[in-house]
Amino acid sequence: MRQQLRQLSGDTAIYGVATIVQRFLSFLLTPFYTHVLTRAEVGIQATVFVMIAFVMIVANAGMEAAYFRYHSAAESNDERRGVYWNALLINLIVAAVIGIIIVLFPAAINRISFLDLPPDYFHLIRMAGAIIFLDSAATVTMALLRMSRRPKMFGGIKIITILVNVGMNILLVAYLRMGLKGVFIAGIVQSLVQLLLTLPLVARMLPVVFSRQTGEKLLRFGVPTIASGIAMIALQGIDRPIMKQLTSDDIVGLYSATYRLGIPMMMFVSMFEFAWRPFFLQQAKKPNAKHLYARIFTYFNVAAALLFLAISFYIVDIVASPLPFTHGRSIIPPNYWSGLAIVPIILAAYAFNGWYTNFIVGIYIEKKTKALPWITGIGAGIEALLCFLLIPSIGIYGGAWGTFAAYVVMAVVLYRYVQRYYRIDYEWGRVVKVFIGVIALYGVNMALFRFDDRSLTAALVRLGLLAAFPAWLFASGFFKPEERREFGRIISRFRRTRTAPEPPSSDLSPDNPPRL
């Protein structure tokens, strides 16, 4: 098991570096937008990008999930090439049709998607159609990199494209003052660069192989995932259009900007998912697979708990920190600080999204993808209902609590369903100890300090509370004997490295120059 865990952790680390860099650069756009756009413009940008996310699911036609499933089952390179080309061609045809419709009929899309934008903003919808096609056209090829275990190339492409996006935003929005139009042009350029970077990989997969039988097999598996994908995007974005209907673009802008500050947990779950899906499909036939999956879920909860506590304790200090070279401007302007208290709720919601990601193992292995639409649909329905009920009375907190409840319910329903077909004995006793530690330490923090307390005393006490979490795990008997032994080996290797004698210095006299 140690070797398998190292494989997953190694791939996760590589995806993690790429994801952290990518998400961090993307995160930089949040304070950037809050300084150069109005809160109403931030709200419009958020709602249009929610629409893009929804339509992208349909444009992909479920081919990413289908490609993962049948690439892993293929027994030869020719069979894998056939799966790739069939998935790619289906994806391209569907994405092209959808993109053309959006570009030609922005008014209809505006009504259908409940964007309620005035005609002056229809050009944003047209540009959204271009983004959808270009982004979707690279989806299957990027999946090829993941299944081929080439996380460095995958991460490199993602980092390059987000650098392009950030650079274009600075040029078009900050310097040329193009406002929202500049934001969307930057998105088009980013998607185009990603597509161009994947073209050499497409060329390597030549010749084109198309089979009606393979295409039908991919569609049968992939199409049911579209509804679940839409429901998943609804979980992540349906709160914005509902909030817009019940409040205003200004409130949506406040909510969207502070919601995005939960990005560290999203980054963690994303980098785990990038490595996780190829990993569990490759491990599925091994005798210790289920035990391995259960252990990984336990470790996932430990990491998520530490991240939740760290960000929840220090989010106010982070956003209030001054930006360099801006004459004391904070990372997020003070007119957004009133929404910071939703960040712990969003962090917890994303952590339960990680539960869903862990539990999806049985769905893929047992080919039960037809269950995903109604499972995720339940979550989306709960979020929509709670948003309508809570937003009028508690504002943006209603959207945050609706999101949290939806992820929790969806994870629980998926777990109960999958256990009937692919039972995994998760280490719930150990997970409960993680929960006890998190709830207790977060409760102590709330009892001692206000959420927005930025005093030195609060910072030091919170640091002590963070250190108390691993101490609690050791004291509660969380770690198993073999894990304690592994910790001991790691510490011993570290001590040997620190105490190892330095190698003798070489003679670098003119008579004995260094060998180059």
LINKA-V597856 format. One record per backbone hydrogen bond with DSSP energy under -0.5 kcal/mol. NH is the residue of the N-H (numbers start at 1). CO is the residue of the C=O. Records with the same first field share a line. If there is no record, write none. Layout:
# LINKA-V597856
NH=CO + CO
This chain:
# LINKA-V597856
5=1
6=2
7=3
8=4
9=5
10=6
11=7
12=8
13=9
14=10
15=11
16=12
17=13
18=14
19=15
20=16
21=17
22=18
23=19
24=20
25=21
26=22
27=23
28=24
29=25 + 26
30=27
31=27
32=28
33=29
34=30
35=31 + 32
36=32
37=33
42=38
43=39
44=40
45=41
46=42
47=43
48=44
49=45
50=46
51=47
52=48
53=49
54=50
55=51
56=52
57=53 + 54
58=54
59=55
60=56
61=57 + 58
62=57
63=60
66=62
67=63
68=64
69=65
70=66
71=67
72=68
73=69
74=70 + 71
80=76
81=77
82=78
83=79
84=80
85=81
86=82
87=83
88=84
89=85
90=86
91=87
92=88
93=89
94=90
95=91
96=92
97=93
98=94
99=95
100=96
101=97
102=98
103=99
104=100
105=101
109=105
110=106
111=107
112=108
113=109
114=111
115=110
116=110
121=118
122=119
124=121
125=121
126=122
127=123
128=124
129=125
130=126
131=127
132=128
133=129
134=130
135=131
136=132
137=133
138=134 + 135
139=136
142=138
143=139
144=140
145=141
146=142
147=143
148=144
149=146
150=145
154=150
155=151
156=152
157=153
158=154
159=155
160=156
161=157
162=158
163=159
164=160
165=161
166=162
167=163
168=164
169=165
170=166
171=167
172=168
173=169
174=169
175=170
176=171
178=172
181=178
182=178 + 179
183=179
184=180
185=181
186=182
187=183
188=184
189=185
190=186
191=187
192=188
193=189
194=190
195=191
196=192
197=193
198=194
199=195 + 196
201=198
202=198
203=199
204=200
205=201 + 202
206=203
215=211
216=212
217=213
218=214
219=215
220=216
221=217
222=218
223=219
225=222
226=222 + 223
227=223
228=224
229=225
230=226
231=227
232=228
233=229
234=230
235=231
236=232
237=233
238=234
240=237
241=237
242=238
243=239
244=240
245=241
246=242
247=243
252=248
253=249
254=250
255=251
256=252
257=253
258=254
259=255
260=256
261=258
262=259
263=260
264=261
265=262
266=262
267=263
268=264
269=265
270=266
271=267
272=268
273=269
274=270
275=271
276=272
277=273
278=274
279=275
280=276
281=277
282=278
283=279
284=280
286=283
289=286
292=288
293=289
294=290
295=291
296=292
297=293
298=294
299=295
300=296
301=297
302=298
303=299
304=300
305=301
306=302
307=303
308=304
309=305
310=306
311=307
312=308
313=309
314=310
315=311
318=314
319=315
320=316
321=317 + 318
323=329
326=323
328=323
329=326
331=321
332=319
336=333
337=334
339=336
340=337
342=339
343=340
346=342
347=343
348=344
349=345
350=346
351=347
352=348
353=349
354=350
355=351
356=352
357=353
358=354
359=355
360=356
361=358
362=359
364=360
365=361
366=362
367=364
368=363
371=368
372=369
373=369
375=371
376=372
377=373
378=374
379=375
380=376
381=377
382=378
383=379
384=380
385=381
386=382
387=383
388=384
389=385
390=386
391=387
393=390
394=390
395=391
397=394
398=395
399=395
400=396
401=397
402=398
403=399
404=400
405=401
406=402
407=403
408=404
409=405
410=406
411=407
412=408
413=409
414=410
415=411
416=412
417=413
418=414
419=415
420=417
421=418
422=418
426=424
428=426
430=427
431=427
432=428
433=429
434=430
435=431
436=432
437=433
438=434
439=435
440=436
441=437
442=438
443=439
444=440
445=441
446=442
447=443
448=444
449=445
453=450
459=455
460=456
461=457
462=458
463=459
464=460
465=461
466=462
467=463
468=464
469=465 + 466
470=466
471=467
472=468
473=469
474=470
475=471
476=472
477=474
478=473
479=473
483=480
484=480
485=481
486=482
487=483
488=484
489=485
490=486
491=487
492=488
493=489
494=490
495=491
496=492
497=493
498=494
499=495
500=496
508=506
512=509
516=514
